[in-house]
Amino acid sequence: MRKSMPQNRMTIQRRIIIEELKQHNSHPTAEQLYHIVRESLPRISLGTIYRNLDFLSKNNIIRKLDIDKEQARYDAVIKEHYHVRCIRCGKIGDIFNLPKTDIEKEVGKLTDFVIVDYLPEFKGICPECINKTKSEELKSITEDKKENI
C-alpha cells in the first residue's frame, strides 16, 4: 500500500516551480510553466504542475492571477503590487510603490460587503508593441483613449 505524501511538504517539484517563477517574471500560465519546468524535470506531468500551483497559491507562497480571461497566470512576488497588461500581446508587468488609497474602505461604505482584496488591472500597450505598431494606428488608439477620459 502506498503512503500518501504530506500536503505541506516542500517537494523538489514545488521548489523548482517556485525557482522558475522567480526567474521568469513574465507571469506564465500553467502550460508555459510546464514547458519551462520540464527542462529540469523531464518526467513531470501537466497535472502535477496544476496541483502544485494550486497548493502554492492557496498557501500564499505564490500568487495566482486571474487577469487573463482564458488562463490563470502565476507570480512569485506575493508582496502587494499591481499589474499592467498589454492589450496587444498580453504581456503582464508589475507596478510597485503605487500610492495606497482607501478604496477598500470607500467600497465598503457603498456596499454591504467587507472588502478583503481587490485586483485592479491596468491596460496599455507595451514598448515592444508600440515599436511594432504603425504610427497612424497608435495615434488613433491614443485619440480614442483621450475621448473616453
C-alpha positions in Angstrom: 0.0 0.0 0.0 1.3 3.4 -1.0 1.7 6.1 1.7 0.3 9.5 0.9 2.7 12.3 0.9 2.1 15.2 3.4 0.5 18.1 1.5 2.5 20.7 3.3 5.9 19.3 2.4 8.2 21.4 0.2 8.9 18.9 -2.6 11.5 19.1 -5.3 8.7 19.8 -7.8 7.4 22.7 -5.7 10.9 24.1 -5.1 11.7 24.1 -8.9 8.3 25.6 -9.8 9.0 28.5 -7.3 12.6 28.9 -8.6 11.4 29.1 -12.2 8.6 31.5 -11.4 11.2 33.8 -9.7 13.4 33.6 -12.8 10.6 34.2 -15.3 8.8 37.3 -14.2 6.6 37.1 -17.3 3.7 35.7 -15.2 3.5 32.4 -17.1 0.4 30.2 -17.4 0.5 26.7 -16.0 1.2 25.3 -19.5 4.0 27.7 -20.1 5.5 26.9 -16.7 5.1 23.1 -17.5 7.4 23.5 -20.6 9.9 25.5 -18.5 10.0 23.1 -15.6 10.3 20.1 -17.9 13.8 21.2 -18.8 14.7 20.4 -15.2 12.2 17.7 -14.5 11.5 15.9 -17.9 9.1 13.4 -16.3 6.8 15.9 -14.6 3.2 16.0 -15.8 1.0 18.9 -16.5 -1.4 17.6 -13.8 1.4 17.8 -11.3 2.1 21.4 -12.3 -1.5 22.3 -11.8 -1.8 20.6 -8.4 1.4 22.2 -7.2 0.4 25.7 -8.4 -2.9 25.3 -6.7 -1.2 24.2 -3.4 1.4 27.0 -3.6 -1.2 29.7 -4.3 -3.6 28.5 -1.7 -0.8 28.7 0.9 0.3 32.2 -0.2 3.7 31.1 -1.4 2.9 32.3 -4.9 0.1 34.4 -6.3 -2.5 33.2 -8.8 -3.6 36.0 -11.2 -6.9 35.9 -12.9 -6.0 38.7 -15.2 -6.1 36.7 -18.4 -9.7 35.7 -19.2 -8.6 32.4 -20.8 -6.0 31.1 -18.4 -4.7 32.0 -14.9 -1.2 33.4 -14.7 1.2 32.9 -11.8 3.5 35.3 -10.0 6.3 34.5 -7.5 6.1 38.0 -6.0 3.5 38.0 -3.2 4.3 41.5 -1.9 1.3 43.8 -2.6 1.6 45.2 -6.1 -0.5 45.8 -9.2 -0.2 44.6 -12.7 -0.4 46.2 -16.2 -1.4 44.1 -19.2 -0.6 44.9 -22.9 -3.9 44.8 -24.9 -1.9 43.7 -27.9 0.4 40.8 -26.9 -0.9 40.0 -23.4 2.4 40.7 -21.7 2.0 41.4 -18.0 4.2 43.8 -16.0 4.5 44.6 -12.3 3.7 48.0 -10.7 5.3 48.6 -7.4 5.1 51.5 -5.0 1.8 52.9 -6.3 0.4 55.2 -3.6 -2.0 53.4 -1.3 -5.7 54.6 -1.4 -8.6 54.0 0.8 -10.6 52.4 -2.0 -11.4 49.3 0.1 -13.0 51.5 2.8 -14.9 53.5 0.3 -16.3 50.5 -1.5 -17.2 49.0 1.9 -19.1 52.2 2.7 -21.0 51.9 -0.6 -21.9 48.2 -0.2 -22.8 45.7 2.5 -19.6 43.8 1.7 -16.5 43.6 3.9 -13.8 44.1 1.3 -10.8 41.7 1.8 -9.0 42.2 -1.5 -9.2 43.8 -4.9 -7.2 43.5 -8.1 -7.4 46.5 -10.3 -6.0 45.8 -13.8 -4.3 48.5 -15.8 -4.3 48.0 -19.5 -2.0 49.6 -22.0 0.4 48.9 -24.9 3.9 47.6 -24.0 7.0 49.2 -25.5 7.6 46.3 -27.8 4.1 46.5 -29.3 4.4 50.3 -29.6 7.5 49.9 -31.7 5.7 47.4 -33.9 2.6 49.5 -34.3 2.3 51.9 -37.2 2.3 55.5 -36.0 -1.2 56.2 -37.5 -2.7 53.2 -35.8 -1.1 54.3 -32.5 -2.3 57.8 -32.9 -5.9 56.5 -33.4 -5.7 54.4 -30.2 -4.4 57.3 -28.1 -7.0 59.7 -29.6 -9.8 57.2 -28.8 -8.4 56.9 -25.2 -8.4 60.7 -24.8 -12.1 61.0 -26.0 -13.1 58.4 -23.3 -11.4 60.3 -20.4 
